[in-house]
Amino acid sequence: MAEVLTNVTKHSGARRAWVRLSFENGLLSMVVGDDGRGGATPDAGTGLAGVRRRLAAFDGTVTVTSPPGGPTVVTMELPCELSSRRTSPSSGTG
């Protein structure tokens, strides 16, 4: 997600950006959007392509919607399970 936010600040010309995280049915979804100029493509450089490659290693996906003129929305999804709840604090103090 940091790579996508870096792209927003470097390339989009956006005045606003937003981030939404959610977890449902074993799928972590991370969505980053901005009101910039659009035109982002995963194949045009190393940034989004690198995000796609790294998530694919864990069966994750990246979808980019970025028409010329904007806005841009990047959706990253990663299958995962939440870790089990701890029954006691790790410090053992209470």
All heavy atoms as an XYZ file, in Angstrom:
671
protein
N       0.818     -1.173      0.000
C       0.000      0.000      0.000
C       0.874      1.253      0.000
O       0.491      2.255     -0.585
C      -0.939     -0.025      1.200
C      -1.912      1.085      1.173
S      -3.335      0.931      2.247
C      -2.687      0.387      3.766
N       2.021      1.212      0.641
C       2.911      2.370      0.674
C       3.361      2.750     -0.734
O       3.459      3.942     -1.056
C       4.118      2.074      1.562
N       3.617      1.761     -1.575
C       4.018      2.026     -2.957
C       2.928      2.772     -3.714
O       3.186      3.710     -4.465
C       4.335      0.707     -3.668
C       4.768      0.867     -5.104
C       6.203      1.343     -5.251
O       7.040      0.995     -4.407
O       6.474      2.063     -6.224
N       1.683      2.387     -3.506
C       0.566      3.040     -4.186
C       0.425      4.479     -3.686
O       0.225      5.405     -4.487
C      -0.739      2.241     -3.986
C      -1.917      2.955     -4.624
C      -0.598      0.841     -4.580
N       0.533      4.703     -2.386
C       0.463      6.065     -1.857
C       1.632      6.921     -2.344
O       1.462      8.119     -2.607
C       0.413      6.037     -0.329
C      -0.897      5.529      0.254
C      -0.757      5.288      1.750
C      -2.038      6.489     -0.041
N       2.790      6.335     -2.493
C       3.934      7.051     -3.054
C       3.625      7.485     -4.477
O       3.927      8.617     -4.878
C       5.202      6.169     -3.014
O       5.511      5.881     -1.654
C       6.378      6.864     -3.670
N       2.999      6.601     -5.257
C       2.621      6.959     -6.630
C       1.640      8.127     -6.649
O       1.715      8.988     -7.530
C       2.011      5.763     -7.356
C       3.045      4.748     -7.788
O       4.239      4.998     -7.705
N       2.586      3.603     -8.223
N       0.725      8.151     -5.688
C      -0.228      9.266     -5.612
C       0.536     10.578     -5.467
O       0.285     11.544     -6.196
C      -1.221      9.083     -4.440
C      -2.038     10.348     -4.221
C      -2.139      7.900     -4.686
N       1.478     10.625     -4.535
C       2.191     11.882     -4.283
C       3.149     12.246     -5.412
O       3.322     13.419     -5.713
C       2.960     11.832     -2.951
O       3.913     10.786     -2.982
C       2.020     11.630     -1.786
N       3.744     11.268     -6.064
C       4.722     11.537     -7.112
C       4.103     11.867     -8.468
O       4.637     12.687     -9.209
C       5.641     10.324     -7.310
C       6.727     10.165     -6.314
C       7.572      8.984     -6.732
C       8.867      8.930     -5.979
N       9.697      7.797     -6.441
N       3.014     11.191     -8.827
C       2.570     11.223    -10.211
C       1.167     11.751    -10.474
O       0.861     12.144    -11.596
C       2.654      9.810    -10.808
C       3.995      9.174    -10.663
N       5.126      9.662    -11.277
C       4.396      8.094     -9.953
C       6.162      8.910    -10.962
N       5.749      7.944    -10.146
N       0.285     11.746     -9.477
C      -1.132     11.968     -9.773
C      -1.555     13.427     -9.866
O      -2.532     13.741    -10.527
C      -1.999     11.273     -8.723
O      -1.965     11.987     -7.505
N      -0.850     14.302     -9.156
C      -1.302     15.684     -9.070
C      -2.572     15.817     -8.233
O      -3.282     16.810     -8.324
N      -2.863     14.813     -7.432
C      -4.103     14.782     -6.649
C      -4.087     15.803     -5.521
O      -3.051     16.084     -4.932
C      -4.324     13.387     -6.068
N      -5.265     16.318     -5.227
C      -5.450     17.161     -4.044
C      -5.879     16.316     -2.855
O      -5.663     16.675     -1.711
C      -6.505     18.223     -4.326
C      -6.051     19.247     -5.339
C      -7.131     20.248     -5.583
N      -7.610     20.760     -4.296
C      -7.872     22.017     -4.039
N      -7.729     22.901     -4.985
N      -8.322     22.393     -2.860
N      -6.540     15.193     -3.146
C      -7.035     14.315     -2.081
C      -6.750     12.858     -2.439
O      -6.796     12.476     -3.596
C      -8.535     14.489     -1.900
C      -8.927     15.818     -1.354
C     -10.413     15.873     -1.054
N     -10.765     17.173     -0.552
C     -11.283     18.148     -1.291
N     -11.515     17.946     -2.564
N     -11.571     19.307     -0.750
N      -6.542     12.091     -1.392
C      -6.399     10.637     -1.543
C      -7.112      9.995     -0.358
O      -7.325     10.634      0.672
C      -4.932     10.225     -1.567
N      -7.482      8.747     -0.500
C      -8.142      8.020      0.573
C      -7.708      6.564      0.562
O      -7.233      6.056     -0.448
C      -9.659      8.136      0.480
C     -10.235      7.772     -0.849
C     -10.453      8.617     -1.903
C     -10.642      6.483     -1.298
N     -10.973      7.923     -2.966
C     -11.104      6.610     -2.623
C     -10.666      5.237     -0.704
C     -11.577      5.536     -3.360
C     -11.136      4.152     -1.444
C     -11.589      4.323     -2.757
N      -7.856      5.953      1.730
C      -7.485      4.551      1.921
C      -8.639      3.859      2.638
O      -9.212      4.418      3.579
C      -6.205      4.415      2.772
C      -5.893      2.968      3.071
C      -5.035      5.104      2.101
N      -8.979      2.672      2.174
C     -10.011      1.877      2.851
C      -9.482      0.455      3.007
O      -9.052     -0.163      2.039
C     -11.306      1.882      2.037
C     -12.441      1.144      2.754
C     -13.753      1.200      1.979
N     -13.623      0.453      0.743
C     -14.009      0.916     -0.454
N     -14.514      2.108     -0.588
N     -13.868      0.164     -1.524
N      -9.539     -0.060      4.213
C      -9.136     -1.433      4.504
C     -10.349     -2.197      5.004
O     -11.135     -1.672      5.791
C      -8.060     -1.473      5.593
C      -6.764     -0.743      5.300
C      -5.899     -0.718      6.535
C      -6.035     -1.389      4.157
N     -10.491     -3.432      4.565
C     -11.571     -4.262      5.085
C     -11.135     -5.718      5.049
O     -10.243     -6.106      4.295
C     -12.860     -4.068      4.271
O     -12.674     -4.453      2.928
N     -11.760     -6.501      5.900
C     -11.512     -7.934      5.944
C     -12.855     -8.632      6.003
O     -13.684     -8.319      6.855
C     -10.677     -8.324      7.170
C     -10.446     -9.794      7.262
C      -9.449    -10.393      6.510
C     -11.238    -10.586      8.061
C      -9.241    -11.760      6.575
C     -11.040    -11.955      8.134
C     -10.034    -12.541      7.385
N     -13.080     -9.544      5.058
C     -14.328    -10.285      5.037
C     -14.112    -11.626      4.352
O     -13.488    -11.707      3.293
C     -15.402     -9.488      4.278
C     -16.785    -10.087      4.386
C     -17.840     -9.185      3.762
O     -17.613     -7.988      3.617
O     -18.897     -9.721      3.411
N     -14.630    -12.670      4.965
C     -14.573    -14.017      4.386
C     -13.175    -14.419      3.934
O     -12.978    -14.950      2.843
C     -15.548    -14.130      3.213
C     -16.977    -13.927      3.638
O     -17.381    -14.362      4.720
N     -17.739    -13.247      2.812
N     -12.173    -14.151      4.777
C     -10.806    -14.564      4.478
C     -10.108    -13.736      3.423
O      -9.100    -14.170      2.857
N     -10.602    -12.529      3.128
C      -9.999    -11.680      2.103
C      -9.749    -10.287      2.669
O     -10.680     -9.592      3.091
C     -10.912    -11.589      0.882
C     -10.341    -10.893     -0.335
C      -9.173    -11.702     -0.917
C     -11.416    -10.708     -1.395
N      -8.477     -9.881      2.693
C      -8.103     -8.534      3.087
C      -8.129     -7.662      1.847
O      -7.468     -7.972      0.854
C      -6.704     -8.520      3.709
C      -6.129     -7.154      4.073
C      -6.964     -6.483      5.161
C      -4.680     -7.293      4.503
N      -8.915     -6.597      1.887
C      -9.013     -5.668      0.762
C      -8.438     -4.329      1.176
O      -8.764     -3.799      2.234
C     -10.460     -5.475      0.330
O     -10.990     -6.668     -0.165
N      -7.562     -3.794      0.326
C      -6.948     -2.489      0.551
C      -7.232     -1.660     -0.697
O      -6.842     -2.044     -1.796
C      -5.448     -2.652      0.750
C      -5.099     -3.589      1.908
S      -3.438     -4.306      1.794
C      -3.700     -5.568      0.544
N      -7.913     -0.549     -0.528
C      -8.277      0.289     -1.658
C      -7.686      1.670     -1.443
O      -7.859      2.271     -0.385
C      -9.806      0.380     -1.816
C     -10.174      1.215     -3.031
C     -10.424     -1.006     -1.918
N      -6.963      2.168     -2.452
C      -6.396      3.509     -2.419
C      -6.961      4.260     -3.621
O      -6.904      3.770     -4.744
C      -4.851      3.473     -2.498
C      -4.272      4.884     -2.548
C      -4.268      2.694     -1.325
N      -7.511      5.435     -3.357
C      -8.055      6.246     -4.436
C      -7.546      7.668     -4.344
O      -7.093      8.119     -3.296
N      -7.609      8.382     -5.464
C      -7.225      9.786     -5.467
C      -8.031     10.542     -6.517
O      -8.665      9.942     -7.375
C      -5.717      9.949     -5.699
C      -5.258      9.562     -7.097
O      -5.741     10.171     -8.081
O      -4.407      8.672     -7.215
N      -7.989     11.868     -6.423
C      -8.707     12.712     -7.378
C      -7.762     13.340     -8.397
O      -8.006     14.428     -8.900
C      -9.505     13.791     -6.633
C      -8.626     14.784     -5.887
O      -7.384     14.597     -5.835
O      -9.181     15.757     -5.342
N      -6.690     12.632     -8.709
C      -5.675     13.154     -9.625
C      -6.019     13.001    -11.091
O      -7.151     12.739    -11.475
N      -4.979     13.123    -11.923
C      -5.154     13.191    -13.379
C      -5.441     11.855    -14.048
O      -5.781     11.800    -15.214
C      -3.934     13.852    -14.016
C      -2.645     13.062    -13.881
C      -1.460     13.750    -14.559
N      -1.136     15.019    -13.960
C      -0.222     15.204    -13.019
N       0.461     14.166    -12.567
N       0.023     16.379    -12.531
N      -5.278     10.736    -13.325
C      -5.564      9.425    -13.917
C      -4.478      8.984    -14.877
O      -3.400      9.559    -14.956
N      -4.774      7.930    -15.606
C      -3.829      7.395    -16.586
C      -2.828      6.395    -16.029
O      -1.914      5.977    -16.733
N      -2.992      5.981    -14.785
C      -2.067      5.004    -14.197
C      -2.330      3.625    -14.776
O      -3.476      3.221    -14.957
C      -2.244      4.961    -12.675
N      -1.254      2.930    -15.118
C      -1.366      1.552    -15.603
C      -0.286      0.706    -14.945
O       0.846      1.161    -14.782
C      -1.204      1.449    -17.138
O       0.078      1.942    -17.495
C      -2.267      2.240    -17.861
N      -0.623     -0.522    -14.574
C       0.365     -1.383    -13.922
C       1.551     -1.709    -14.823
O       2.622     -2.037    -14.331
C      -0.418     -2.656    -13.594
C      -1.836     -2.248    -13.616
C      -1.938     -1.120    -14.590
N       1.388     -1.613    -16.123
C       2.452     -2.014    -17.043
C       3.352     -0.860    -17.478
O       4.319     -1.071    -18.187
C       1.838     -2.683    -18.272
C       0.988     -3.886    -17.892
O       1.380     -4.605    -16.957
O      -0.063     -4.080    -18.512
N       3.045      0.376    -17.062
C       3.793      1.535    -17.535
C       5.107      1.762    -16.785
O       5.962      2.484    -17.266
C       2.930      2.785    -17.442
N       5.268      1.174    -15.620
C       6.486      1.386    -14.837
C       6.698      0.244    -13.880
O       6.074     -0.804    -13.995
N       7.566      0.463    -12.914
C       7.897     -0.620    -11.989
C       7.052     -0.602    -10.727
O       6.911     -1.622    -10.072
C       9.381     -0.540    -11.593
O       9.622      0.739    -10.998
C      10.269     -0.726    -12.804
N       6.450      0.540    -10.362
C       5.728      0.657     -9.100
C       4.540     -0.265     -8.975
O       4.525     -1.178     -8.147
N       3.496     -0.055     -9.780
C       2.306     -0.890     -9.698
C       2.576     -2.321    -10.147
O       1.991     -3.260     -9.605
C       1.161     -0.279    -10.509
C       0.583      1.018     -9.937
C      -0.410      1.634    -10.920
C      -0.067      0.777     -8.593
N       3.474     -2.481    -11.107
C       3.837     -3.840    -11.537
C       4.514     -4.591    -10.389
O       4.283     -5.784    -10.194
C       4.753     -3.792    -12.754
N       5.325     -3.897     -9.605
C       5.979     -4.513     -8.455
C       4.977     -4.910     -7.384
O       5.090     -5.968     -6.767
N       3.984     -4.046     -7.151
C       2.928     -4.372     -6.187
C       2.197     -5.619     -6.659
O       1.957     -6.550     -5.877
C       1.950     -3.191     -6.017
C       0.747     -3.597     -5.197
C       2.655     -1.995     -5.389
N       1.845     -5.659     -7.929
C       1.144     -6.821     -8.500
C       1.979     -8.096     -8.330
O       1.468     -9.133     -7.921
C       0.842     -6.576     -9.970
C       0.160     -7.767    -10.630
C      -0.229     -7.473    -12.046
N      -1.518     -6.783    -12.003
C      -2.028     -6.096    -13.003
N      -1.370     -5.977    -14.129
N      -3.207     -5.529    -12.890
N       3.256     -8.006     -8.625
C       4.146     -9.171     -8.517
C       4.256     -9.659     -7.068
O       4.173    -10.853     -6.793
C       5.524     -8.811     -9.075
C       6.496     -9.968     -9.144
C       7.864     -9.551     -9.678
N       8.516     -8.621     -8.763
C       8.708     -7.321     -8.992
N       8.308     -6.772    -10.117
N       9.305     -6.561     -8.104
N       4.404     -8.719     -6.129
C       4.548     -9.104     -4.727
C       3.260     -9.734     -4.188
O       3.306    -10.735     -3.475
C       4.977     -7.908     -3.885
C       6.426     -7.497     -4.171
C       6.932     -6.441     -3.214
N       6.243     -5.177     -3.286
C       6.534     -4.189     -4.125
N       7.514     -4.341     -5.008
N       5.860     -3.056     -4.093
N       2.110     -9.182     -4.526
C       0.858     -9.767     -4.052
C       0.574    -11.110     -4.717
O       0.033    -12.018     -4.081
C      -0.309     -8.809     -4.287
C      -0.380     -7.614     -3.336
C      -1.550     -6.717     -3.703
C      -0.479     -8.054     -1.905
N       0.940    -11.253     -5.980
C       0.709    -12.512     -6.697
C       1.449    -13.676     -6.029
O       0.975    -14.811     -6.055
C       1.132    -12.384     -8.154
N       2.568    -13.383     -5.390
C       3.328    -14.431     -4.697
C       2.507    -15.059     -3.570
O       2.780    -16.182     -3.145
C       4.628    -13.861     -4.147
N       1.478    -14.327     -3.092
C       0.611    -14.824     -2.023
C      -0.824    -15.000     -2.511
O      -1.771    -14.922     -1.734
C       0.648    -13.861     -0.830
C       2.018    -13.726     -0.235
C       2.839    -12.661     -0.580
C       2.502    -14.675      0.644
C       4.105    -12.535     -0.040
C       3.769    -14.566      1.187
C       4.581    -13.487      0.847
N      -0.991    -15.210     -3.807
C      -2.301    -15.372     -4.447
C      -3.166    -14.123     -4.345
O      -4.390    -14.195     -4.411
C      -3.064    -16.584     -3.888
C      -2.353    -17.890     -4.177
O      -1.733    -17.988     -5.261
O      -2.408    -18.798     -3.334
N      -2.538    -12.968     -4.220
C      -3.264    -11.705     -4.174
C      -3.414    -11.099     -5.560
O      -2.786    -11.551     -6.524
N      -4.241    -10.078     -5.648
C      -4.493     -9.416     -6.926
C      -4.448     -7.898     -6.769
O      -4.630     -7.364     -5.671
C      -5.878     -9.796     -7.490
O      -6.881     -9.360     -6.566
C      -5.998    -11.287     -7.733
N      -4.216     -7.234     -7.888
C      -4.265     -5.771     -7.963
C      -5.128     -5.412     -9.159
O      -4.930     -5.939    -10.256
C      -2.864     -5.150     -8.136
C      -2.965     -3.641     -8.326
C      -1.970     -5.482     -6.969
N      -6.076     -4.510     -8.937
C      -6.909     -3.993    -10.016
C      -6.767     -2.481    -10.022
O      -6.876     -1.842     -8.972
C      -8.393     -4.366     -9.795
O      -8.490     -5.777     -9.665
C      -9.254     -3.895    -10.945
N      -6.497     -1.923    -11.204
C      -6.324     -0.483    -11.332
C      -7.401      0.068    -12.256
O      -7.565     -0.407    -13.378
C      -4.928     -0.138    -11.891
C      -4.774      1.370    -12.054
C      -3.832     -0.701    -11.004
N      -8.122      1.073    -11.771
C      -9.064      1.816    -12.591
C      -8.576      3.254    -12.594
O      -8.521      3.891    -11.539
C     -10.493      1.749    -12.001
O     -10.867      0.378    -11.877
C     -11.482      2.479    -12.881
N      -8.174      3.750    -13.768
C      -7.567      5.071    -13.826
C      -7.742      5.696    -15.211
O      -6.788      5.835    -15.971
C      -6.077      4.958    -13.472
O      -5.488      6.227    -13.384
N      -8.961      6.095    -15.541
C      -9.169      6.703    -16.859
C      -8.452      8.053    -16.955
O      -8.240      8.716    -15.937
C     -10.688      6.894    -16.918
C     -11.112      7.000    -15.495
C     -10.169      6.113    -14.727
N      -8.065      8.466    -18.161
C      -7.476      9.796    -18.321
C      -8.413     10.856    -17.736
O      -9.614     10.820    -17.953
C      -7.345      9.954    -19.835
C      -7.261      8.545    -20.340
C      -8.148      7.738    -19.421
N      -7.870     11.754    -16.949
C      -8.679     12.755    -16.267
C      -9.068     12.342    -14.861
O      -9.593     13.127    -14.100
N      -8.845     11.057    -14.535
C      -9.077     10.552    -13.191
C     -10.512     10.170    -12.937
O     -11.339     10.263    -13.823
N     -10.810      9.728    -11.788
C      -9.913      9.472    -10.666
C      -9.208      8.121    -10.821
O      -9.522      7.364    -11.735
C     -10.866      9.438     -9.472
C     -12.131      8.851    -10.036
C     -12.208      9.404    -11.435
N      -8.291      7.848     -9.923
C      -7.600      6.564     -9.891
C      -8.035      5.805     -8.641
O      -8.090      6.370     -7.555
C      -6.077      6.760     -9.879
O      -5.687      7.376    -11.107
C      -5.335      5.444     -9.701
N      -8.332      4.521     -8.822
C      -8.646      3.639     -7.698
C      -7.838      2.359     -7.886
O      -7.926      1.705     -8.935
C     -10.152      3.314     -7.617
C     -10.425      2.328     -6.487
C     -10.970      4.582     -7.444
N      -7.030      2.023     -6.904
C      -6.231      0.796     -6.919
C      -6.768     -0.112     -5.823
O      -6.796      0.274     -4.647
C      -4.734      1.088     -6.692
C      -3.925     -0.205     -6.680
C      -4.202      2.040     -7.758
N      -7.204     -1.307     -6.213
C      -7.737     -2.281     -5.267
C      -6.770     -3.448     -5.169
O      -6.432     -4.060     -6.179
C      -9.121     -2.785     -5.724
O      -9.994     -1.659     -5.859
C      -9.704     -3.767     -4.717
N      -6.314     -3.718     -3.955
C      -5.405     -4.828     -3.694
C      -6.140     -5.812     -2.800
O      -6.698     -5.403     -1.773
C      -4.137     -4.328     -3.011
C      -3.358     -3.346     -3.874
S      -2.230     -2.315     -2.913
C      -3.367     -1.074     -2.290
N      -6.162     -7.075     -3.177
C      -6.836     -8.099     -2.372
C      -5.879     -9.235     -2.086
O      -5.139     -9.669     -2.962
C      -8.073     -8.608     -3.096
C      -9.118     -7.520     -3.282
C     -10.371     -8.005     -3.953
O     -10.271     -8.831     -4.884
O     -11.452     -7.561     -3.534
N      -5.924     -9.681     -0.844
C      -5.000    -10.706     -0.382
C      -5.743    -11.706      0.486
O      -6.309    -11.331      1.518
C      -3.887    -10.043      0.435
C      -2.714    -10.877      0.857
C      -1.962    -11.418     -0.358
C      -1.785    -10.045      1.717
N      -5.777    -12.988      0.074
C      -6.420    -13.979      0.926
C      -5.599    -14.184      2.195
O      -4.370    -14.260      2.137
C      -6.444    -15.254      0.068
C      -5.473    -15.033     -1.028
C      -5.242    -13.561     -1.152
N      -6.284    -14.207      3.328
C      -5.578    -14.434      4.589
C      -6.581    -14.808      5.667
O      -7.779    -14.625      5.516
C      -4.774    -13.207      5.010
S      -5.762    -11.772      5.430
N      -6.070    -15.322      6.733
C      -6.871    -15.660      7.905
C      -6.374    -14.817      9.052
O      -5.182    -14.545      9.181
C      -6.733    -17.143      8.251
C      -7.371    -18.060      7.223
C      -8.875    -17.843      7.080
O      -9.549    -17.571      8.097
O      -9.358    -17.934      5.948
N      -7.296    -14.389      9.890
C      -6.898    -13.664     11.080
C      -6.220    -14.622     12.036
O      -6.584    -15.793     12.127
C      -8.124    -13.041     11.750
C      -8.841    -11.974     10.935
C     -10.059    -11.474     11.703
C      -7.918    -10.823     10.608
N      -5.224    -14.137     12.764
C      -4.545    -15.005     13.726
C      -5.487    -15.297     14.891
O      -6.422    -14.551     15.162
C      -3.257    -14.349     14.218
O      -3.538    -13.117     14.827
N      -5.215    -16.370     15.580
C      -6.081    -16.751     16.693
C      -5.982    -15.731     17.822
O      -4.950    -15.103     18.019
C      -5.706    -18.136     17.198
O      -4.381    -18.127     17.668
N      -7.070    -15.573     18.550
C      -7.084    -14.664     19.686
C      -6.213    -15.198     20.794
O      -6.234    -16.390     21.097
C      -8.510    -14.534     20.199
C      -9.073    -13.213     19.881
C     -10.506    -13.061     20.171
N     -10.953    -13.367     21.512
C     -12.235    -13.376     21.833
N     -13.141    -13.116     20.935
N     -12.602    -13.640     23.047
N      -5.485    -14.321     21.402
C      -4.646    -14.716     22.541
C      -5.520    -14.895     23.771
O      -6.459    -14.150     23.988
C      -3.578    -13.665     22.821
C      -2.596    -13.521     21.693
C      -1.580    -12.472     22.060
N      -0.748    -12.175     20.923
C       0.429    -12.731     20.695
N       0.899    -13.633     21.517
N       1.121    -12.402     19.651
N      -5.185    -15.876     24.574
C      -5.959    -16.103     25.797
C      -5.336    -15.386     26.991
O      -5.957    -15.254     28.023
C      -6.079    -17.602     26.100
O      -4.776    -18.163     26.173
C      -6.887    -18.294     25.017
N      -4.087    -14.938     26.839
C      -3.445    -14.165     27.904
C      -2.477    -13.182     27.249
O      -1.972    -13.424     26.164
C      -2.689    -15.085     28.867
O      -1.653    -15.751     28.198
N      -2.177    -12.050     27.927
C      -1.229    -11.094     27.365
C       0.152    -11.738     27.203
O       0.562    -12.553     28.022
C      -1.202     -9.963     28.378
C      -2.309    -10.211     29.331
C      -2.707    -11.646     29.198
N       0.874    -11.323     26.170
C       2.201    -11.902     25.946
C       3.196    -11.516     27.026
O       4.170    -12.206     27.251
C       2.725    -11.492     24.568
O       2.815    -10.079     24.483
N       2.949    -10.404     27.730
C       3.884     -9.999     28.785
C       3.712    -10.832     30.054
O       4.599    -10.842     30.905
C       3.686     -8.521     29.131
O       2.409     -8.329     29.712
N       2.559    -11.503     30.201
C       2.321    -12.314     31.362
C       1.999    -11.521     32.620
O       2.002    -12.051     33.715
N       1.747    -10.205     32.438
C       1.515     -9.353     33.629
C       0.039     -9.150     33.924
O      -0.301     -8.384     34.802
C       2.172     -7.980     33.435
O       1.598     -7.357     32.268
C       3.673     -8.103     33.289
N      -0.846     -9.784     33.242
C      -2.219     -9.582     33.601
C      -3.095     -9.667     32.450
O      -4.146     -9.578     32.223
